[in-house]
Structure formats: structure tokens, C-alpha cells
Amino acid sequence: MEHNDEQAKGDDAQGSQVTNRWKCKKGERAKCWKATSEPNLLKNVKSGRFYTRLAIHGKSKWIKLNTDVLRVAIIRNDIERAKARGERQMPFAVAAGRATMQELAEVYRNSIRARPDLKKDSKKLYEVALNGVIKTWPRFLSQSPSAITEEETIKWRDRVAADGTGFIPKGAKGRSRNIDGSSPSNINKMIDALRHMLAIAVKRGQLVQNPLLIRGLKLPITPKKPVLPEADVIEEVFTTIESRGGGTPRAVAELCRFLAYSGPRVEEAWEVRWSDVNFTRGFVHFRGTKTKSSDREVPLIPALRALLMTMRDRRLAEGRAVYGPDWKLNPNTRVLLVRTAEGTLTRACREVGGPRLTHHDLRDVF
């Protein structure tokens, strides 16, 4: 794809995306960009730096070459053009049934990123699983889909279960099964990634059937049961937090009690407004989004009702002391005043001599 000054002149959108520092003013782009004798290679006259302009899947893409030396720019331009040729050819290789696992992995990765029904964190988890497969399966990217058999997958699965992915967090003293990638849940996510990639190969006619659609391939997961202290110990923890006084300590204790008496995730609890609390019908509404059933109504058990009524009366008294006796509580105001209790909760547990509690432990208390 050759470029000249006229082509550069007509590029209003893409040229402005290259860099803010050397942004060309309207009507000056023909002066800003100078074509070279090399295909796709242009020079920014103001900065003296070279850029590659490519067309990939119908979209114009500008790439910084980070040099003002022509010889270096020519080499880097050739590298970028070769990469672009690979990107253009990948869908055709997949469609024609000639794709390697590298090409199928990229198709799967792009499909994850394009899914509107997935949250950002969920997309990240899917990509982590995909990267885990690539990292732990020797020469995975260069293999054809037909090489990913049930037998080879089982060998790979058992090896990862024994050795992990090799991941050790910075500062960790050693390997831990909970974080080194060898947990059943992590391995099962990677198996799902494999299944999805082979499903693409089946759809494109590269495989007759998906060899991983079998029972027993995933590892069994034993749910971890929470180990919680007795009710009187939990109550002592809450009382210890409240004993530090009003203001923030009292607000933290309200959060802890609210989690323990209603069972929401801490981010769900933070979003509860007074309009979500229905004392007449006896429920509190949580606007959960993690699963379909997380948007729900939870009954006001006696402890929760008493807590919310105390909080409501206190807010009314504080507001009327400032704004007068006619002041009313705004229904859109958040019920809780703080969104985290971790530090204070940990200190209180240590003071009473009980096990450390987290936000999720309080959810389990409910």
C-alpha cells in the first residue's frame, strides 16, 4: 500500500491519533507528513520521527517506529509490514482449515475482548487462563489442532497439577498451591480455554469433532468450608470496633454488622440506598450484577431490621440537629458511610483473640 502527500493530506482522523505533541493543524497535514520511497513509511516533518501506516482488516493503523534515522526506520517498517501480513492472513488460514493453535488462540482472544456481556475482570480471567495454557504446554502455539488430543491433554493437565504454572508472586517465601496455578479451579479454566479453541477449529472444518467434549477431563473441586468463630466472639469483635467511639469506628461497625446480618458482597452493600430498604414489606434490595440471581431481595431478619432502624434514626437526629426538625432523609443517600472495614476488623479480631475475619467471612456468617 503506497502513500504520497495527497494520501497523507486526506488523513484527518488517523494522523491526529499518532501523537498529541506533533499534532498537525487542519489544512497542514500535507506539510506535516512526508512520504518516503519505502511502502507505508512516512516521516513527521515537525518531529523528524518515522511512522508506519498500515491497513489491517479495513482500518488504518499508525505505528511509531521510535527513530529519526532512515536506515533504522526502513528495517522496523519491514518488520511491522510482515506482522501486518500475518494478521491479514490469519482469518483466511483459520477459515481454510490450515490454522495453527497460535492463530486459533488469537481468534479466541479477540472473541473474548469483543464480548459485550463480559465485564472487564471476567475478560481478564479468560485471558489469564489462555495465557496459562500457552505457558505450560510446550510448543503449543506451533501445533495443529489435531495434536491436542484427549491423551495429550490429560498428560498436560496432570503435569500442571503436579508442577503448577511456575508463578510465584513477588515477595512470596515459596510455592503455594493456592497461587502457583496448580489448583483444580485454575486448571479447569485452562481446559475450558482449550475446548473453546478447538470448537473454533471444528466450526472452520479443521476438525471433525472436539476431542475435549468428554466427561471426567476436569479435576474435581472441593468447596472450601469457612471456619468461623462462635457467635459471641463475632459479637465481641463488633463491640470492640464500636468501643473506639463515634464517627468512622461506628460506621465501620455498621458495615460489619450489615454484612453479617444480610450477606451481600461488600461492593453490593456499598451501593444500597435508603430507597432499597422496605421496612413495611420487610426486605432490602441488592443491585447485584455478578450473576443473574445476584439482583435480589433479602428479608429483614430481626437483627438487620434493628440495625437499620437504629442507623436511620441516628441519621435523622444528626440531620435535624443541623437543618431543623423538618429535615428528611434523602432516599437516594447511601445506607453505609464507609466501604471497607478490613484494617479495623483485623485489629479488632487480634484484640479479642479470635481468628482473622474478612469481608467475605462476614458474608459467610449470614
Buried (B, 14 or more C-beta within 10 A) or exposed (E): EEBEBEBBBEBEEEBBEBBEEBEBEEEEBBBBBBBBEBBBBBBBBBBEBBBBBBEEEEEBBBBBBEBEEBEEBBEBBBEBBEBBEEBEEBBEBBEEEEBBBBBBBBBBBEEBEEEEEBEEEEBEBBBBBBBBBBBBBEEBBEBBBEEBEEEEBEEBBEBBBEEBBEBBEEEEEEBBEEBBBBBBEBBBBBBBBBBBBBBBBBEBEBBEEBBBEEEEBBBEEEEEEEEBBEEEBBBBBBEBBBEBEEEEBBBBBBBBBBBBBBBBBBEBBBBBBBEBBEEEEBBBBBEBEEEEEEEBEBEBEEEBBEBBEEBBEEBEEEBBEEEEEEBEBEEEEBBBBBBEBEEBBEBBBEEBEBEEBBBEBBBBBB
